[in-house]
Amino acid sequence: MRINKLLSNYGICSRKETNRLIEENRIIVNGKLCIKGQWVEENDEILLDNKPLKPIEKVYIALNKPEGITCTAAEDVENNIIKFMNYKNYIFPVGRLDKESEGLIIMTNDGDVANKILESENNHEKEYIVRVDKPFNDDFIYGMSNGVEILNVKTRPCKVSRINDDTFRIILTQGLNKQIRRMSRTFGYTVISLKRIRIMNISITGIEKGSWRNLTEEELERLKDY
């Protein structure tokens, strides 16, 4: 695999960050300075800052993201999720949650688990509580449930149920850009608040806004079994 993927898999840094380490001559492979995009084997002698490369302990975190935080690791983006958490080790968000939205997002340094979660063809469920700007009728629930034309595609059928006059619960198995907001707008409604409360078997219950916790071993095992 490429050196970038190896360092990412080891939970050391992102693939982009690996290029910076290479530019600074901090990575040596089998006695020679590493070059960008270099292919390596796990049994190669790889040094980072003159120390043998070794995997960092994997981290799996459930974060209750507040509104106003952007789900990106890009350092030039104000209020990005990495700066917000200020976590001691390299981690990254699995997928995205709009800046204007709040709720559950999984943070990790395990690229394999992240890819497993993001594989939309596996029909992984994500559950949200949504409030719109005015009361809706049953036709709205029916229309949202049966798929909506947005971004030149029809969304998959999903589960929608009423909570009260202007608030509903929705369970999706895909993650198009601002999907719920775009779906609601198709029927003439504007989303006022949106909170993700579940990703697959991971629930936000018990996590205060802006706080996080490590996944339990049981949660992680179930997550990997999907």
Steps between C-alpha positions, in 0.01 A plus 500: 500500500603863472676656797207743539254214549730319742536801731125559484427134580742515790307796640802730484381774266288568194615416147535871429706553815729214391608708200606780733711258705663377180574856386668564836720188452362342817423157351770250405425170326767230498773757561388749235289813518140425411349656189137603446272213403765238578383141519601317817453167673421463868824304545710789359718690744309827530619778729308811601723760664765225521270274702349173371148542373239321707122511516334736747214368712173525310252759623121485458302796631132600497477881494189712547594778259354846569372730228768723349773234485614387153575132443841537339863452594608791277705733720400811304130452576381699800323301774602166351423187698865412568573834665173478691587163656871575546555126543849380593537260204424515129129433432258591225120515455323209331282668243351842557227686683407847377646796685145615579406157638579332830527148629690177467817462300757227538866600530779247449851435370398166346462540125362149448214547747429846355470357150270224626265755656501718187415221256147616424420188298491314832181690590634625832236692695538857625222650710410867539252725683398793278289811560369705208366852476128417495259214569489220244231253399509127433567561129839642601586185697387280211700699244817506708472127570469397138795687352556854379670635188805700612842553342375326184435173684206353689575433864452151637176421681545573870313485831326821607270541801335798664610623845273808510354762264835626368750231606571158354734205533675372188723196445718509187726243339694746287676831551459743213620856555250679731254226411230562762508877449469459122223239533299725732546801273351304210169501689527867598643459850817645650691304764533700822693241701653164415654257745651160419432262787625165364748349255443126455520361856659808655262735687553853625304426820682622809753718316462872573530744210868572437613192694615157391573149624691196382300223338458190714653170390151365436407799283822467303454129440143553375618788282761279336246222444267711281 
